[in-house]
Amino acid sequence: MRQAPAYVPGHQLLAGKSVLITAAAGAGIGYAAAKRCAEEGCRALMISDIHPRRLEEAVERLKAETGLQAVYGQLCNVVIEDEVQALVAAAEQALGGVDVLINNAGLGGQKRVTEMTDEEWLRVIDVTLTGTFRMTRAMLPHMERRGTGAIVNNASVLGWRAQKEQAHYAAAKAGVMALTRCSAVEAAEHGVRINAVSPSIALHDFLRKASSDELLEQLASREAFGRAAEVWEVANVMIFLASDYASYMVGEVLSVSSQHA
């Protein structure tokens, strides 16, 4: 098993830009993306989450770890339209307009199709797919009016691959991929770029709590490097898609995975 590489320093890829990230409190990909945005020189940052204490702690931690003081937090449950609209309005005001939106909110679980209830199915679809749709729908008019902006969605390799007990999550992430492609061609007419990342396994505390050690070890062993991704390795690709280096990329879904063919 190869060790993870050294943490990559910032290169000012987002210098002067403002960023809004959903579900960015805690220790997952969202927080890693928020930290990377600050390290890459963004001028202002807003993160959202559904947990008040965790959100407040994440804001203070980002300020302490990166030195960026223009960091704001806003509670938001992406399944509630009023909260989505409030989040976008707050970000537009606090950040002086949003240049980059990273749709990170998602919900998983493990359940066989024959044992899955309608409620379990719909909950995962609502958070992971429809939540991404709601945020995109709310944000696009502002970006299109300015004629610029970038949206980065968090999909999953399960949108392409099969895995037992993941039908609801895989269906939702495949939907995120399709939403990315279709909304991207609409947004491109107004100068806005929409793309997505598709991670395989990226280890963080929440995933460790939600999955067995045996399953995580099995999934990691399938990767070409024999290890799971670090969350910041996924965030790095998000930053690239959000940056001007990806200025000609529209509707792409980039795999962040080293899994064997």
Sequence and secondary structure as in RCSB ss.txt:
>XXXX:A:sequence
MRQAPAYVPGHQLLAGKSVLITAAAGAGIGYAAAKRCAEEGCRALMISDIHPRRLEEAVERLKAETGLQAVYGQL
CNVVIEDEVQALVAAAEQALGGVDVLINNAGLGGQKRVTEMTDEEWLRVIDVTLTGTFRMTRAMLPHMERRGTGA
IVNNASVLGWRAQKEQAHYAAAKAGVMALTRCSAVEAAEHGVRINAVSPSIALHDFLRKASSDELLEQLASREAF
GRAAEVWEVANVMIFLASDYASYMVGEVLSVSSQHA
>XXXX:A:secstr
            TTTT EEEESS SSSSHHHHHHHHHHHTT SEEEEEES HHHHHHHHHHHHHHH    EEEEE
  TT HHHHHHHHHHHHHHTTS SEEEE         GGG  HHHHHHHHIIIIIHHHHHHHHHHHHHHHHT EE
EEEE  GGGTS  TT HHHHHHHHHHHHHHHHHHHHHHTTTEEEEEEEES B  HHHHHHS HHHHHHHHHTBTT
SS B HHHHHHHHHHHHSGGGTT  S EEEE  B  
